[in-house]
Amino acid sequence: MGRHLKSQKAHDHSLIALFNSTPSSSSSSSSLSSSSSSWYVESIHLSSNPVQTGSKVSDEGDQVEVTENESIQGMGIMNDIGGGSILEWKDVENRFDQLAWTGNRPEPVIKWSEFDFCIGMQSSQDFANELLRTLRRGRNWKLDITKPELQYFWFRIKDDSFNSRMRIFFDMCNRNMDGRITETDIKQTILLTASTNKLSLTYEEVEDYTALIMKSVDIKNKGYIEISQMESLMKAALSSKTPLSPTKQVKEALGKNKKKNEYCEEEEEEEEEPMSKAEVMFRNYWRRCWVMLIWVVACIGLFTWKFVQYKNRSGFEVMGYCLPTAKGAAETLKLNMALILLPVCRNTITWLHNHRSISYLIPFNDCINFHKVIAGGIVVGVILHGGTHLACDFPRISESDRSIFRQTIAADFGYRQPTYVEILMTPEVGSGIVMVVLMGISFSLASKWPRRGSPVLPVSLRRVTGYDTFWYSHHLFVLVYALLIFHSVFLFLTKNWLEKSTWMYIVFPVLLYTGERIFRVVRSGSYEVDILKASLYPGKVLHLKMQKPEGFNYRSGMYIFLQCPQISPFQWHPFSLTSGPQDDYLSVHIRTLGDWSYHIYSLFQEAVLSELQECPKLYIDGPYGSAAQDHVKYDILVLIGLGIGATPFISILKEVAKGVQIAQRDNIGPRECSLTKGPSKAYLYWITRDQNSFDWFRDVMKEISNSAKKQSVVEMHNFLTSVYPEGDVRSALLSVIQSLHHAKNGIDIVSRTPIRTHFARPNWFNIFSRLARKHGGAKIGVFYCGPSNLARELMKLCTKFSTTTTTRFAFHKENY
């Protein structure tokens, strides 16, 4: 492996959006000051072939007139040279004015090194310098820049004609400005492009890509390329690219044909009307709503029952409405302290999830969310119960009229009116205060920032927070439940044991949860696994291939818990299975994100590098169900993963490819396959910001791609956000090399797999539009694993396209 070349520049995402309108260079040049230097206003000769007019056939069969120039721009070839900057000339002028200085000069100037900031390309300083050298035709290009010069440069950059942009790009490659691009020029441009886009290339790869370009256009072996050849190269190479969204002209044709056949399918079915927004919302949320409704009604009912009960008791004369409020809140606490254990009884949940009739009614994928909601209910109950007691009930008891005290509640206090401090020292109050403190610690460390060790927290707090702290602090609830029973025995104003009902609420959930923990310990003891292979990938990702225990059966989309006794005999951490149910091994991908994952990566790193050291001992527990397990309910799957979030979907892709292979072997059609054995088509959209991330699943991607090639049942799309969008001049040469290399070798130059890599972030609206058009009337399950901000956008798109098309999109998000 040769030396790697990596970029040191940060990516400025503000440059990605393309300009909507740009003035022509001819109009801009006329506005230049007469005092400007003469060399930069020279005319530019555009040596290109005449533009030919042709026709293009849309997906629906309409012919659309498209010029060659329009078709090239529609494919995203150098649609922008200014980096997609959202700046206008007035913004550039303001930046110039901020930096300008005069000295002994007749007019203000800026330094040549400040050109990148003025045009909004400060994240690509090297590329901006090359652009300046090109615009100045290589002549003393490091001289200071006047405002008229900058204005001319700016409108040259923003000229939206293909010929103008082709000339600038050609001159950037042609360093000595002799009209001939040599192999050395191409190599330097490839290195600059790779560095700008944070790509890693070896010198051998640069040599290969240079030879590939020269061989493609230098037919006569002249040893150089002219501009007409470069134009032909661009057009020929990029004409093979299939964009995720149709060109403008094709979109217009689709709009004209919409009334005749809005959404076509391979097999015509009964016409379906788009759903209303209310219907979509009902379909998406009715399971959650009825569960939440029952929970809220139960809490209100219990609160009201206890409130009325204590309003009619003698203690009400002393404490007023504070007493029934505290007792009503206590009753809801009993319920919620029981319910909060049920969503984390994972074996029970998985067993119920596997029964379709039950999982149809209960949203098991939202168990963790329901667990959090109940925790919120407990917080409210504690505030009402404890706060009312401390701030209202106890002061009124200690300060009430003695005669009223004797006539009402004196017997409960041994006929002696206590002080406020004496009340706080009683067993029931003391145990309650300790419970609140323990719950406060546990709840605080379970919140988002402390649990993830967020950089928002001070350094001192980050040292004592994180997943490990969250995990251990959650076990304080063992003490909380013990204190809860103790607290209920010494209740104020209650002698009847039937009213001391806390144990009645929690006995079943506590026994169920305890039984589950015991079962997990016993089962995991028999699931010690042998490590068949351990691989270390960039980004500190560990891939483990383990022996599959006998009798270990699971479905794609499930996950397991891992324990490493060498790190801790108590900690279990969840990881999605990336092996398929049909594989004779188990595999997981672990990314270093916390204390435990860092330790296990370090242990296996030592074992792998030393080669003589044995791998650490591992135990597994599971399998457990997740949202991805519901993929079998849909005709079409859309799987969206950000970074390591692709892991839950690898096993699904394997199963879909394998399932269709079996169906074809048994002569089952695609429609029957979707009805009997799950989805007939799966799309994967994997978004990552680091090229090295593609190493994580390279072998798996090749395997899936090869197995699904003939059937076309799995369609995978990789997106690398560190690369500038297709259409940006900074990635133009990459697009050319990518097309040429894939056409010749069938391998993508970025991911080094058969899967083509798209540049920058996906346009989700275009992707959903394409899916809705291609799979009209189908039920599409959209499964997502990643940050919540994108989840909200995807959920809105699912609702939008379900209400405006006949395609049904259902959104699912992974929760751990």
C-alpha positions, 0 to 999 in steps of 0.5 A, spaced: 500 500 500 502 506 497 503 512 501 496 516 503 494 523 501 489 526 506 486 533 506 487 537 512 481 542 510 475 543 514 468 542 510 464 548 510 457 546 508 455 553 507 458 552 500 453 546 498 447 549 495 447 551 488 446 558 485 439 559 482 441 565 478 447 567 475 449 573 470 453 572 464 460 574 463 459 578 458 454 583 462 459 583 467 465 585 464 462 591 461 461 594 468 468 593 470 472 600 471 476 603 466 482 603 471 482 595 471 489 592 468 488 590 461 490 583 462 484 580 465 479 582 460 482 579 454 477 575 450 476 567 451 476 563 445 471 557 446 474 551 442 468 546 442 464 542 438 457 545 435 451 544 440 447 538 437 439 537 438 436 531 440 431 527 443 430 524 450 425 519 452 422 519 459 420 514 463 413 514 461 415 514 454 414 521 452 419 524 447 422 531 450 427 535 446 433 536 450 440 540 447 446 537 449 448 542 453 442 542 457 443 534 458 450 535 460 448 540 466 442 536 467 447 530 469 450 535 474 457 536 470 460 543 473 453 546 474 457 551 479 464 553 480 463 557 486 462 552 490 455 552 490 456 559 495 450 562 497 453 569 496 452 574 491 456 580 489 454 585 494 456 579 499 463 578 496 464 586 495 462 587 503 468 582 504 472 585 500 471 592 504 472 588 510 479 586 508 481 592 503 487 596 504 490 602 500 497 603 503 501 607 497 496 604 492 491 609 488 485 604 490 483 599 495 486 592 494 486 585 498 492 580 499 491 574 494 491 569 499 484 572 502 481 571 495 478 564 498 475 568 503 472 573 499 468 568 494 466 563 500 471 558 499 475 558 505 474 551 506 478 549 500 484 554 500 488 550 496 483 549 490 481 557 491 488 559 490 488 554 483 482 558 481 485 564 482 492 562 478 487 560 472 483 566 472 489 570 472 492 566 466 498 564 471 501 571 470 504 574 477 497 571 480 500 572 487 499 580 486 494 584 490 487 584 488 483 590 486 475 590 487 474 591 479 479 585 478 475 581 484 468 583 480 471 580 474 473 574 477 466 573 480 462 573 474 467 569 470 466 564 476 458 565 476 457 564 468 453 558 468 454 557 460 458 550 460 463 552 455 465 558 460 466 553 465 469 548 461 474 553 459 476 554 467 476 547 468 481 546 463 485 552 464 486 549 472 488 543 469 493 546 464 498 549 469 503 552 464 497 555 459 499 552 453 492 549 451 495 542 452 494 538 459 499 533 460 500 526 465 503 531 470 497 536 470 492 530 470 496 527 476 497 534 480 489 535 479 487 529 481 491 530 488 488 537 489 481 534 488 482 528 492 485 533 498 479 538 497 474 532 498 478 529 504 479 523 500 485 518 501 489 516 494 495 512 494 500 514 488 499 507 485 491 509 484 493 516 482 498 513 476 492 508 474 487 514 474 491 518 470 493 512 465 485 511 465 484 518 463 489 519 457 487 512 454 480 514 454 482 520 450 489 520 447 487 515 442 493 518 437 498 517 443 500 525 443 502 525 450 497 531 452 489 532 451 486 538 448 480 542 450 475 539 445 478 532 448 476 534 455 469 536 453 468 529 449 471 526 456 466 529 460 460 528 456 462 521 454 464 519 462 458 522 465 452 520 460 453 514 463 451 516 470 444 515 473 442 521 477 437 519 483 432 524 480 430 526 473 432 532 469 428 538 469 425 536 462 423 529 464 420 532 470 416 537 465 414 531 461 412 527 467 407 533 469 404 533 462 403 525 463 400 525 470 393 525 468 394 519 463 398 515 468 400 518 474 404 512 477 406 506 473 407 499 476 410 493 472 403 490 474 397 494 474 393 494 480 386 497 482 386 504 483 388 507 490 386 514 492 392 518 496 390 518 503 388 524 507 393 527 512 388 525 518 388 517 515 396 517 515 396 520 522 391 515 524 395 509 521 402 512 524 400 513 531 393 509 533 397 504 537 401 509 541 395 513 542 391 508 545 396 505 549 398 512 552 390 513 553 389 507 557 395 509 561 393 517 562 386 514 564 389 509 569 393 515 572 387 520 572 382 514 575 387 512 580 389 520 582 381 521 583 379 515 587 385 517 592 383 524 592 376 523 593 377 518 599 382 522 603 377 528 602 372 525 606 377 523 612 378 527 618 385 529 616 382 533 611 380 538 617 388 539 618 391 539 612 386 541 607 387 539 599 394 538 600 392 531 603 388 528 598 393 531 592 399 527 596 395 521 596 392 521 589 399 522 587 402 517 591 397 512 588 399 514 581 407 513 583 405 505 585 402 504 578 408 507 574 413 504 579 410 497 576 409 499 569 416 502 568 419 495 569 415 492 563 418 495 557 425 493 559 423 485 560 426 484 553 425 477 553 418 477 554 417 483 549 421 479 544 416 473 545 410 478 544 413 481 538 414 475 534 406 474 535 403 478 529 396 479 532 399 482 539 404 486 535 399 489 531 396 492 537 401 494 541 407 498 539 413 494 541 418 498 538 416 504 542 418 500 549 424 505 550 420 511 549 414 508 553 419 507 559 422 514 558 414 517 558 413 513 565 419 515 568 416 522 566 410 520 570 414 518 576 418 525 576 411 528 576 408 524 581 414 525 586 414 532 585 406 532 587 407 527 592 413 529 596 413 537 594 406 537 597 407 533 603 414 537 605 411 544 603 404 543 605 402 537 609 407 537 614 407 544 616 400 544 617 400 538 622 406 541 626 402 548 626 395 546 627 390 548 632 391 543 638 384 541 639 383 540 632 389 535 632 386 531 638 379 530 635 382 528 628 389 525 627 392 525 634 391 517 634 396 516 628 402 520 632 401 517 639 397 523 641 403 528 641 403 533 636 410 533 632 414 538 630 416 539 623 423 536 624 420 530 628 416 529 622 422 529 617 425 524 622 420 518 622 421 512 618 416 513 612 419 520 611 426 519 611 425 513 607 422 517 602 427 522 602 432 517 600 428 514 595 428 521 592 435 522 592 437 516 589 431 517 583 434 524 582 441 521 581 439 515 576 434 520 572 439 525 572 445 520 569 440 517 564 438 524 561 441 525 554 447 529 555 450 525 561 448 518 558 452 520 552 458 524 555 456 530 551 461 536 550 456 541 552 457 538 559 463 541 563 470 537 563 469 535 570 462 532 569 464 529 563 469 525 567 464 522 571 458 521 566 457 516 560 454 510 558 458 506 564 455 511 569 448 511 567 448 503 567 451 502 574 446 508 577 440 505 574 441 499 578 440 504 584 433 502 583 434 495 587 435 500 593 429 504 591 424 498 590 426 496 597 425 502 600 418 503 597 416 497 600 419 499 607 416 506 606 409 503 604 409 499 611 409 506 615 404 510 612 401 516 615 393 516 617 393 508 615 392 502 619 388 498 614 393 493 611 389 493 605 390 500 603 398 499 604 397 496 597 404 498 594 406 491 594 400 489 590 402 493 584 409 491 584 409 484 585 408 481 578 413 486 575 418 485 580 418 478 579 418 478 572 424 482 571 428 478 576 426 472 573 428 475 566 435 477 569 436 470 572 434 467 565 439 472 562 445 470 567 443 462 566 442 463 558 448 467 557 453 462 561 451 457 556 453 462 550 460 463 551 462 464 544 469 462 540 472 468 536 472 466 529 475 472 526 477 479 529 478 485 524 480 492 526 477 498 521 478 505 520 474 510 525 476 505 531 471 500 528 471 492 531 468 487 527 467 480 530 465 474 527 463 469 532 461 461 532 454 461 532 451 457 539 447 451 537 440 452 537 441 460 537 435 462 532 434 469 530 431 473 525 434 479 521 434 486 524 435 483 531 440 485 536 444 481 542 448 483 548 455 482 549 459 481 555 466 481 556 468 479 563 475 482 562 472 489 562 466 487 567 462 481 569 456 486 570 456 490 563 452 488 557 451 492 551 447 491 545 449 491 538 445 489 532 447 482 528 450 484 521 450 476 520 444 473 516 439 468 519 442 463 514 449 464 516 453 459 520 456 464 524 454 471 528 457 477 527 457 484 530 460 491 528 462 495 534 464 502 533 468 506 539 463 511 542 464 510 550 468 507 555 466 499 554 467 500 547 474 503 547 476 497 552 474 492 548 477 495 542 483 496 545 483 488 548 482 486 541 487 490 538 492 487 542 490 480 540 490 482 533 497 485 533 500 481 537 498 475 533 500 470 539 495 473 544 488 469 545 482 473 544 478 476 550 472 471 552 465 474 550 458 472 552 452 473 548 445 474 550 439 474 546 437 475 541 432 481 542 427 484 537 427 491 534 424 496 529 427 493 523 424 486 525 418 489 522 421 489 515 417 483 513 410 486 513 412 491 507 412 490 500 418 494 499 424 496 504 427 503 504 433 502 509 437 509 511 443 508 516 448 514 518 455 512 519 455 505 524 447 506 523 447 501 517 448 495 522 441 493 523 440 493 516 445 488 513 442 482 515 436 484 512 439 485 505 442 479 506 435 475 507 432 479 502 437 477 497 437 470 499 429 470 500 428 472 492 433 467 490 429 461 493 423 464 491 426 464 484 429 457 485 422 455 487 418 459 481 415 464 485 414 470 482 415 477 485 408 479 487 407 472 490 414 473 494 412 479 497 406 476 499 409 470 502 416 471 504 416 478 505 419 484 501 420 483 494 425 489 493 430 493 498 433 500 498 439 501 502 441 509 503 448 509 507 450 516 509 457 517 511 462 523 512 469 519 512 471 515 506 474 510 510 467 508 513 466 504 507 471 499 509 467 497 515 462 493 510 466 492 504 466 485 504 458 484 506 457 489 500 460 485 495 457 479 497 450 482 497 451 486 490 454 479 487 448 475 490 443 480 488 446 482 481 441 478 477 435 479 481 435 486 482 432 485 488 437 490 492 439 497 490 444 500 494 446 507 495 452 510 498 453 517 500 459 521 502 458 527 505 465 530 505 465 530 497 463 536 494 456 535 490 456 533 483 456 539 479 461 542 483 468 543 479 471 541 486 468 534 484 468 534 477 474 530 475 472 525 481 466 524 477 469 523 470 474 518 474 469 514 477 465 513 471 471 511 467 473 506 472 466 503 474 465 502 466 472 499 465 472 495 472 465 495 475 468 498 482 467 504 485 473 508 486 471 511 493 468 505 496 472 500 492 466 496 491 461 495 486 456 500 489 457 507 486 458 513 491 454 519 490 457 525 493 454 530 498 448 529 502 442 525 499 436 530 496 431 526 500 425 529 497 427 527 490 429 520 493 422 519 495 419 522 489 422 517 485 420 511 490 413 513 489 413 514 482 416 507 481 412 503 486 405 506 486 400 503 490 405 499 494 407 499 502 414 501 503 417 501 510 422 506 511 427 504 517 432 509 519 437 508 524 441 515 526 440 522 529 433 524 531 434 531 527 434 527 520 428 522 523 423 528 523 425 530 516 424 523 514 417 522 518 414 528 514 416 526 507 413 519 509 407 523 511 407 528 505 408 522 500 403 518 503 398 523 502 399 526 495 401 519 492 398 512 492 404 509 495 404 508 502 410 510 506 411 507 514 416 510 518 420 506 523 426 508 527 431 504 531 431 505 539 436 502 544 
